[in-house]
Amino acid sequence: MELNEQWAQASAEERDTLWMQFLQAVQEFKLEQAVEDSLRMVFVARHPDYAIAPHLLYRSIRTGRNASDRLRALYERIPETAENRILRELAGIQLSYAPGETGYEVGNRACDFERREAAGGSVRLSDYGESVVLLDFWASWCGPCLKAAPAIRELARKYADRGLQVIGVSVDDDSAAWRQALAMHDLDYCPQVLSCESADDEALYFPEEADLADLYRVTQIPCLILIDREGRIAARWQRITPTEESQLEETLH
């Protein structure tokens, strides 16, 4: 049975239980990721001359959990050898995309990106410098995302003249399912892009090809990321309630 069908057939109580189980699993997964990252960092600090060290450092840079100055210090301790030259170069490229305050947390400058939109053309986040941008991370198989879609569409309509721009970011792997959902749920009111466009391993190594869900550390959907006119992340939400809408209005001032 498809996930959407399971969700549709579940009772309200069953949905609440499933959602709580999902959130608990996500938290456990994030904890395991943090432990794994800590072990990588310790290994690189102790063995910077190992050929695998730059790859492990690269993985730690991608998590966004570590201060850039600490990462830079470890990178400079890794000697360039014939065995690690390419991996060290890739780690350096990734490190250059994580300067200073750019990141995914509230207060950070939002990571810029460019993607092809479903309607054609391209979408670049930095082109919306005069707008307040709401990134809506969703998927065609996510029942809660589709249920929240009308409220987000109404926000886009209500605050368009005050400078709000919604950009839909689908984490779908199946582009056909993505486009079908766009048409079925009337989601073409705003630019819609895929979180990851690369069909091969490029997304693993080159930040411009990276999965946007990875760049913004989206571990569960729906996820809404509000970006102010200065390009900084003002809020991260899972749903829209009067509290979130009040914060949106403050950001639009």
ZAMARPA-678250 format. One record per residue (C-alpha): residue number from 0; x negated, y, z. Coordinates in nm, 3 decimals. Each point is the difference from the previous one (the first is absolute). Last residue first. Layout:
residues N
[vexdo NUM, [X, Y, Z]]
...
This chain:
residues 253
[vexdo 252, [-0.755, 4.480, 0.809]]
[vexdo 251, [0.009, -0.342, -0.174]]
[vexdo 250, [-0.193, -0.169, 0.281]]
[vexdo 249, [0.257, 0.112, 0.255]]
[vexdo 248, [0.282, -0.133, -0.220]]
[vexdo 247, [-0.177, -0.337, -0.029]]
[vexdo 246, [-0.037, -0.019, 0.377]]
[vexdo 245, [0.374, 0.060, 0.035]]
[vexdo 244, [0.065, -0.272, -0.260]]
[vexdo 243, [-0.211, -0.245, 0.200]]
[vexdo 242, [0.202, 0.065, 0.316]]
[vexdo 241, [0.332, -0.011, -0.188]]
[vexdo 240, [-0.095, -0.353, -0.113]]
[vexdo 239, [-0.202, -0.112, -0.303]]
[vexdo 238, [-0.187, -0.328, 0.025]]
[vexdo 237, [-0.344, -0.152, 0.044]]
[vexdo 236, [-0.180, 0.330, 0.047]]
[vexdo 235, [-0.349, 0.145, -0.030]]
[vexdo 234, [-0.039, 0.374, 0.058]]
[vexdo 233, [-0.183, 0.319, -0.100]]
[vexdo 232, [-0.270, -0.151, -0.221]]
[vexdo 231, [-0.206, 0.288, -0.133]]
[vexdo 230, [0.009, 0.136, -0.354]]
[vexdo 229, [0.030, 0.364, 0.100]]
[vexdo 228, [0.365, 0.005, -0.111]]
[vexdo 227, [0.084, -0.283, 0.242]]
[vexdo 226, [-0.009, -0.375, -0.062]]
[vexdo 225, [0.273, -0.226, 0.143]]
[vexdo 224, [-0.063, -0.375, -0.014]]
[vexdo 223, [0.303, -0.230, -0.007]]
[vexdo 222, [-0.041, -0.374, 0.053]]
[vexdo 221, [0.270, -0.255, -0.072]]
[vexdo 220, [-0.203, -0.211, 0.020]]
[vexdo 219, [-0.277, -0.143, 0.213]]
[vexdo 218, [-0.379, 0.010, 0.002]]
[vexdo 217, [-0.046, 0.329, -0.184]]
[vexdo 216, [-0.362, 0.093, 0.064]]
[vexdo 215, [0.014, 0.309, -0.224]]
[vexdo 214, [-0.287, -0.114, -0.221]]
[vexdo 213, [0.117, -0.361, 0.024]]
[vexdo 212, [0.358, 0.083, -0.101]]
[vexdo 211, [-0.149, 0.209, -0.279]]
[vexdo 210, [-0.168, -0.312, -0.141]]
[vexdo 209, [-0.339, 0.103, -0.128]]
[vexdo 208, [-0.076, 0.082, -0.364]]
[vexdo 207, [-0.148, 0.344, 0.078]]
[vexdo 206, [-0.168, -0.159, 0.301]]
[vexdo 205, [-0.202, -0.245, -0.212]]
[vexdo 204, [-0.095, -0.329, 0.159]]
[vexdo 203, [0.299, -0.219, 0.073]]
[vexdo 202, [0.228, 0.168, -0.250]]
[vexdo 201, [-0.235, -0.103, -0.280]]
[vexdo 200, [0.077, -0.368, 0.075]]
[vexdo 199, [0.267, -0.032, -0.266]]
[vexdo 198, [0.352, 0.118, -0.079]]
[vexdo 197, [-0.063, 0.357, 0.112]]
[vexdo 196, [0.310, 0.216, 0.039]]
[vexdo 195, [0.028, -0.008, 0.379]]
[vexdo 194, [0.258, 0.200, 0.196]]
[vexdo 193, [0.223, 0.016, -0.304]]
[vexdo 192, [0.154, 0.333, -0.088]]
[vexdo 191, [0.342, 0.168, 0.010]]
[vexdo 190, [0.048, 0.373, -0.059]]
[vexdo 189, [0.337, 0.109, 0.141]]
[vexdo 188, [0.368, -0.039, -0.094]]
[vexdo 187, [-0.093, -0.329, -0.171]]
[vexdo 186, [0.109, -0.200, 0.304]]
[vexdo 185, [0.352, -0.073, -0.121]]
[vexdo 184, [0.023, -0.336, 0.183]]
[vexdo 183, [0.036, -0.234, -0.298]]
[vexdo 182, [-0.228, 0.198, -0.231]]
[vexdo 181, [-0.291, 0.032, 0.240]]
[vexdo 180, [0.056, -0.357, 0.121]]
[vexdo 179, [-0.038, -0.134, -0.354]]
[vexdo 178, [-0.317, 0.203, -0.047]]
[vexdo 177, [-0.156, -0.149, 0.315]]
[vexdo 176, [0.110, -0.354, -0.087]]
[vexdo 175, [-0.169, 0.040, -0.339]]
[vexdo 174, [-0.313, 0.145, 0.164]]
[vexdo 173, [-0.042, -0.310, 0.217]]
[vexdo 172, [-0.267, 0.066, 0.263]]
[vexdo 171, [0.234, 0.240, 0.179]]
[vexdo 170, [-0.148, 0.246, 0.250]]
[vexdo 169, [0.214, 0.279, -0.144]]
[vexdo 168, [-0.094, 0.362, 0.061]]
[vexdo 167, [0.287, 0.247, -0.041]]
[vexdo 166, [-0.101, 0.365, -0.009]]
[vexdo 165, [0.234, 0.249, 0.168]]
[vexdo 164, [-0.055, 0.372, -0.053]]
[vexdo 163, [0.129, 0.253, 0.254]]
[vexdo 162, [-0.046, 0.368, -0.089]]
[vexdo 161, [0.291, 0.182, 0.156]]
[vexdo 160, [0.215, -0.031, -0.314]]
[vexdo 159, [-0.042, -0.378, 0.011]]
[vexdo 158, [0.114, -0.021, 0.363]]
[vexdo 157, [0.349, -0.146, -0.033]]
[vexdo 156, [-0.066, -0.200, -0.317]]
[vexdo 155, [-0.316, -0.169, 0.130]]
[vexdo 154, [0.167, -0.059, 0.336]]
[vexdo 153, [0.297, -0.162, -0.176]]
[vexdo 152, [-0.235, -0.234, -0.189]]
[vexdo 151, [-0.160, -0.095, 0.331]]
[vexdo 150, [0.340, -0.080, 0.149]]
[vexdo 149, [0.099, -0.203, -0.308]]
[vexdo 148, [-0.326, -0.203, 0.013]]
[vexdo 147, [0.028, -0.116, 0.362]]
[vexdo 146, [0.191, -0.320, -0.090]]
[vexdo 145, [-0.246, -0.068, -0.280]]
[vexdo 144, [-0.291, 0.022, 0.242]]
[vexdo 143, [0.174, -0.208, 0.267]]
[vexdo 142, [0.057, -0.280, -0.256]]
[vexdo 141, [-0.360, -0.012, -0.122]]
[vexdo 140, [-0.024, -0.215, -0.316]]
[vexdo 139, [-0.015, 0.294, -0.243]]
[vexdo 138, [-0.272, 0.159, 0.209]]
[vexdo 137, [-0.048, 0.322, 0.200]]
[vexdo 136, [-0.251, 0.270, 0.092]]
[vexdo 135, [0.166, 0.345, -0.015]]
[vexdo 134, [-0.261, 0.274, -0.014]]
[vexdo 133, [0.161, 0.329, 0.105]]
[vexdo 132, [-0.174, 0.306, -0.141]]
[vexdo 131, [0.032, 0.360, 0.121]]
[vexdo 130, [-0.063, 0.209, -0.307]]
[vexdo 129, [-0.248, 0.269, -0.102]]
[vexdo 128, [-0.287, -0.248, -0.041]]
[vexdo 127, [0.204, -0.243, -0.207]]
[vexdo 126, [-0.273, -0.049, -0.263]]
[vexdo 125, [-0.221, -0.152, 0.272]]
[vexdo 124, [0.222, -0.309, 0.007]]
[vexdo 123, [-0.058, -0.083, -0.365]]
[vexdo 122, [0.288, -0.157, -0.191]]
[vexdo 121, [-0.038, -0.108, -0.361]]
[vexdo 120, [0.203, -0.012, -0.317]]
[vexdo 119, [0.277, -0.250, -0.057]]
[vexdo 118, [0.333, -0.059, 0.176]]
[vexdo 117, [-0.147, -0.273, 0.223]]
[vexdo 116, [-0.283, 0.225, 0.115]]
[vexdo 115, [-0.364, -0.058, -0.082]]
[vexdo 114, [-0.214, 0.059, 0.306]]
[vexdo 113, [-0.241, 0.259, 0.136]]
[vexdo 112, [-0.118, 0.014, 0.359]]
[vexdo 111, [-0.108, 0.242, 0.272]]
[vexdo 110, [-0.047, -0.131, 0.353]]
[vexdo 109, [0.188, 0.218, 0.248]]
[vexdo 108, [-0.199, 0.239, 0.219]]
[vexdo 107, [0.022, -0.141, 0.349]]
[vexdo 106, [0.232, 0.151, 0.264]]
[vexdo 105, [0.220, -0.309, 0.026]]
[vexdo 104, [-0.212, -0.300, -0.097]]
[vexdo 103, [-0.076, -0.124, -0.352]]
[vexdo 102, [-0.337, 0.142, -0.088]]
[vexdo 101, [-0.201, 0.298, -0.109]]
[vexdo 100, [-0.143, 0.169, 0.308]]
[vexdo 99, [-0.370, -0.031, -0.072]]
[vexdo 98, [-0.081, -0.187, -0.316]]
[vexdo 97, [0.145, -0.340, -0.092]]
[vexdo 96, [-0.035, -0.011, -0.377]]
[vexdo 95, [-0.379, 0.030, 0.019]]
[vexdo 94, [-0.007, -0.306, 0.226]]
[vexdo 93, [0.164, -0.209, -0.271]]
[vexdo 92, [-0.268, 0.100, -0.249]]
[vexdo 91, [-0.274, -0.074, 0.254]]
[vexdo 90, [0.147, -0.344, 0.072]]
[vexdo 89, [0.006, -0.068, -0.374]]
[vexdo 88, [-0.367, 0.100, -0.028]]
[vexdo 87, [-0.091, -0.231, 0.289]]
[vexdo 86, [0.184, -0.287, -0.168]]
[vexdo 85, [-0.190, 0.063, -0.325]]
[vexdo 84, [-0.344, 0.023, 0.163]]
[vexdo 83, [0.045, -0.290, 0.245]]
[vexdo 82, [-0.229, -0.269, -0.143]]
[vexdo 81, [-0.253, 0.227, -0.171]]
[vexdo 80, [-0.036, 0.192, 0.324]]
[vexdo 79, [0.126, 0.333, 0.133]]
[vexdo 78, [-0.053, 0.027, 0.375]]
[vexdo 77, [0.313, 0.029, 0.219]]
[vexdo 76, [-0.068, 0.252, 0.277]]
[vexdo 75, [0.145, 0.284, -0.209]]
[vexdo 74, [0.332, -0.182, -0.019]]
[vexdo 73, [0.014, -0.046, 0.376]]
[vexdo 72, [-0.046, 0.374, 0.058]]
[vexdo 71, [0.259, 0.081, -0.268]]
[vexdo 70, [0.254, -0.229, 0.166]]
[vexdo 69, [-0.058, 0.167, 0.336]]
[vexdo 68, [0.031, 0.346, -0.158]]
[vexdo 67, [0.317, -0.105, -0.181]]
[vexdo 66, [0.174, -0.099, 0.322]]
[vexdo 65, [0.145, -0.351, -0.008]]
[vexdo 64, [0.355, -0.127, -0.041]]
[vexdo 63, [0.042, 0.089, -0.369]]
[vexdo 62, [0.025, -0.370, -0.088]]
[vexdo 61, [-0.175, 0.052, -0.335]]
[vexdo 60, [-0.324, 0.111, 0.169]]
[vexdo 59, [-0.004, -0.327, 0.194]]
[vexdo 58, [0.026, -0.206, -0.318]]
[vexdo 57, [-0.285, 0.198, -0.157]]
[vexdo 56, [-0.209, -0.063, 0.312]]
[vexdo 55, [0.053, -0.373, -0.039]]
[vexdo 54, [-0.104, 0.022, -0.365]]
[vexdo 53, [-0.305, 0.209, 0.089]]
[vexdo 52, [-0.110, -0.257, 0.265]]
[vexdo 51, [0.026, -0.311, -0.224]]
[vexdo 50, [-0.364, 0.020, -0.113]]
[vexdo 49, [-0.119, 0.007, 0.362]]
[vexdo 48, [-0.230, 0.294, 0.080]]
[vexdo 47, [0.261, 0.185, 0.209]]
[vexdo 46, [0.019, -0.295, 0.244]]
[vexdo 45, [0.090, 0.127, 0.346]]
[vexdo 44, [0.198, 0.308, -0.103]]
[vexdo 43, [0.157, -0.189, -0.292]]
[vexdo 42, [0.110, -0.282, 0.233]]
[vexdo 41, [0.145, 0.239, 0.256]]
[vexdo 40, [0.200, 0.179, -0.271]]
[vexdo 39, [0.135, -0.326, -0.138]]
[vexdo 38, [0.101, -0.121, 0.348]]
[vexdo 37, [0.190, 0.325, 0.064]]
[vexdo 36, [0.179, -0.036, -0.334]]
[vexdo 35, [0.114, -0.352, 0.086]]
[vexdo 34, [0.130, 0.116, 0.338]]
[vexdo 33, [0.189, 0.287, -0.165]]
[vexdo 32, [0.147, -0.232, -0.264]]
[vexdo 31, [0.118, -0.241, 0.272]]
[vexdo 30, [0.171, 0.289, 0.177]]
[vexdo 29, [0.166, 0.111, -0.324]]
[vexdo 28, [0.130, -0.355, -0.055]]
[vexdo 27, [0.144, -0.015, 0.350]]
[vexdo 26, [0.173, 0.335, -0.056]]
[vexdo 25, [0.139, -0.119, -0.333]]
[vexdo 24, [0.129, -0.323, 0.154]]
[vexdo 23, [0.177, 0.198, 0.272]]
[vexdo 22, [0.161, 0.226, -0.259]]
[vexdo 21, [0.121, -0.303, -0.198]]
[vexdo 20, [0.142, -0.168, 0.307]]
[vexdo 19, [0.181, 0.323, 0.089]]
[vexdo 18, [0.143, 0.021, -0.353]]
[vexdo 17, [0.114, -0.362, 0.005]]
[vexdo 16, [0.176, 0.049, 0.333]]
[vexdo 15, [0.170, 0.321, -0.115]]
[vexdo 14, [0.107, -0.171, -0.322]]
[vexdo 13, [0.142, -0.295, 0.192]]
[vexdo 12, [0.205, 0.236, 0.217]]
[vexdo 11, [0.132, 0.186, -0.305]]
[vexdo 10, [0.094, -0.331, -0.162]]
[vexdo 9, [-0.218, -0.147, -0.275]]
[vexdo 8, [0.142, -0.057, -0.348]]
[vexdo 7, [-0.144, 0.318, -0.152]]
[vexdo 6, [-0.342, -0.059, 0.155]]
[vexdo 5, [-0.023, -0.355, -0.130]]
[vexdo 4, [0.118, 0.117, -0.343]]
[vexdo 3, [-0.263, 0.276, -0.012]]
[vexdo 2, [-0.269, -0.245, 0.103]]
[vexdo 1, [0.093, -0.235, -0.285]]
[vexdo 0, [0.128, -0.348, 0.089]]
